[in-house]
Amino acid sequence: MKNHDMDIKTEKSSREPKVLFGAFVAVAILLVIVGFLLGRQGTAAPDDGDVIVTDGGTIITSAMIDAQLHTSKELVSAKYMYTAVGMFENSKEIFGLSVPGTTKKVIVKFDGTILAGIDLSDVHSNVQGKSVTITLPQPYIISHEVDEDSVSYLNEKESMFNKLEGADYSGLIQAEKEAMEGKAKERGLLTEAVAQAEPAIRGILSLVEGIEDYSVSFVYPRS
């Protein structure tokens, strides 16, 4: 006898998942700027390389810009909140046929939050004349948390010969989390994460004396 493979069914949430930015990104910008200011306290003399020379005599190198950006590792720039509903169902089999009275089933519902952003240590700058080019790395999912207080199990059913086990519950939640990550990516979470990283980095660069005299452009990673 053997079990069927897990069958996961995702139902439409009563609360539409969405990518959040705005105030969330403003907080991210503030945190990164604070990191920038703390990093400046330990900044040494300029390294060799491309430089910006302001009227006041300030010299800024690409290496210095990179060093300040790298004072913080992760930049969280997009947030995706959702409510997931999924079902697990399994029966015993004999010769490929389900055995009556051996079905076990459970439905789970929970809220989750996915945070996405970029790794600032992979951000690089290049200074040429009066132009600064910032190259952004690929965005990625930084964290994915389930609100444990929101988890509820519905319509639990099992038989004497096929009991629900802990692995059934944890496997169902994990499968739903993976499905939600896929949906978040389809709805543009990672695209939004890299796009919202730009204003945060511009906020850091605005603290560099003389940077207002130069054009700053961004190179986005390929999708």
N, C-alpha and C positions, 0 to 999 in steps of 0.2 A: 504494500500500500504506500502511497505517496501523496503529498500535499499538492494542491494547485499552487501556482505562483501567486504572489500577492497581487491583488487587483485594486488599484487605487483610482478613485473617481473624485474629481474636484468639482465642487459646485460653485456657482457664482456667489460671491460674498454680498451680504446685505450692505456692507460699507465699502464703497469703491476704493481700491488701492490707488495711491497717488505718489508722485515724486514731489517732494517738498524742497523749496529753496527760499529765497527772500530773507526773512529774519534769521533762518537757520544758517544761511551762508554768511550773513553779517556777523554772527557770533564766531563762525570759523575764521573769518578775516581778522577779527579782533584778537583771537587766540594766537594766530600766526604772527601778527604784528608784535604782540607781547614777546613772543619767542625771538623775533628779530631784534628787539631792543635789548633783551638779555644777552643775545649773542654778540652784539656790538661791543659789550663791555670787555670782551676778551679778544677783540679783533687786533691782529698784529699789523705790521707794515704791509703795504700792497705787494702782491706777487708780480712777477713778470707777466707780460701778456698784453692783450688789447686793453686800452684804457680810455676813460672819459676824463678830459681835463676841463674843469669849469673855470669861470672867470676868477673865482676866489682861490684857485690853485688846488682844489680838491682833485685827487686822482682816484679813480675807481676802476678796478680791473674785473674781468669776467670771473676770475677766481674768487674775488671778494664777494661778488654777488652770489655765486654758487654757495660759498661758505655760509652766508647769512640765510639763504633759503634752506640749507640743509640742517639748520639748528633744530628744526622740528622735522620728525620723520614723516608722519602721516597727516594728510590734510583731508578731513572729512568734508565733502562739499555737496552731497545729495543724500536724501533720506526717502525711503519707501516704506509706507505703513500699509498693512493689509489684514484682512480676516480670512482665514482658510477653513474650508470644510472638506473633509475627505473620508472615504470609507475603505475598510479592509474586510475582505470576505474570503473564506477558505473552506474547502471540504476535503475529506478523505476520498481516495480513489481506489478502485479495483479494476484492473485491465482498462484503464483510461476512462472509466465511468464513475461519476460521483456516487458515493454511498449515501443513501437517504438517512437523515437523522444525524449526520456528522458535520453539519455546517456550523462554522463560527463566524461572527460578524460584529463589527463595531464601527461607529462613526465618531470622528473627532472634530472639534471646532476650537480654534485658538487665534489669538492676535499675535502678529509679529512685526518686527522692525528691521529693515536692512539699511545699513550705512555703506556708502560708496565714496571713493575719492581717489587720490593719487599718492604716490610715494615721493615726498619732496626731495629725498636723496637722489632721485633719478631725474630731477629737473636740472637742465643745463642752460647756460647763457653764452651768448657770443656778442662781443662789442666790436662794431666796425664803424669808424667815424662817429657820426651822430645817430647811429641806429643800434638798438639793442634787440637781439632776437632771443626769445625764451622758448626752449624746446620742452614740451610737456610729454611725460611718459604715458603709457597705457593706464587707463583707470581700472579699478578693480573693487570687488566687494571687500570692505574692511571688516565688517561684523554683521552677524545675523542672529538676532535674539528673539526668543519666544517669551511672551508674557505668561509666566507659569500660572498666575492667578486667573488667567482667561481660559485655560485649558479645560474642556469638558468633554466627556464621553457619552454618547447617546446610543440607544437601541442596541445595547450589548447582548449578544446571543452566543451561546456555546453549547456543546453537547458533552455527554459523559466520556465520549471517545475522542473528543477534539476540543480541548480546553484553550481559552484565551491565555496567552502568556505575556510576560513583560516585553519580550522581543516583538510581539505583534503591535503593542502600543508604541514603543519607541521607533520601530520600523515605519509605522504609519506616519508619525510626526516628521521623521527624517525625509520620507518621500514627499510629503507636502511642502517642507521647507525647500527642497530642491526644485519642486515645481514652481514655487513662488519666486525663487531666484531667476528661473528661466523667464517667467512672466515679467519680472521687473526689468530684465535686460531687454526684452522685446518692447517694452513700453518706454525705453530710452533712459533708464537709470544711469548707465555708464556714460552715455553721451552727455547727459546733464551734469554728471560729476566732473568731467573734464572741462566743460564749458564754464561751470561756476568756480573752477579753480583759478581761472584767469583774473577775476576781480580781487581774489585774495592775494594773489602774487603782485598785482598792481598796487595793492595797499602797502605791501612791504617795500616795493620800489619807490613809492611816494615819499618814503622817509630818507631816501638817499639824496644828499645835497647835490643840486645841479641836475638831477635826472629830468626835470621838467623841460630842459633844453633839448632833449633827445626823444626820438620816436621809439616806442616800444611795441614790438610785434610778437605774436605767438605762433609757434608751429605746433599744430595738433597732431596727435598720433593717428595713424591709419586705422580705420575701423576693422 
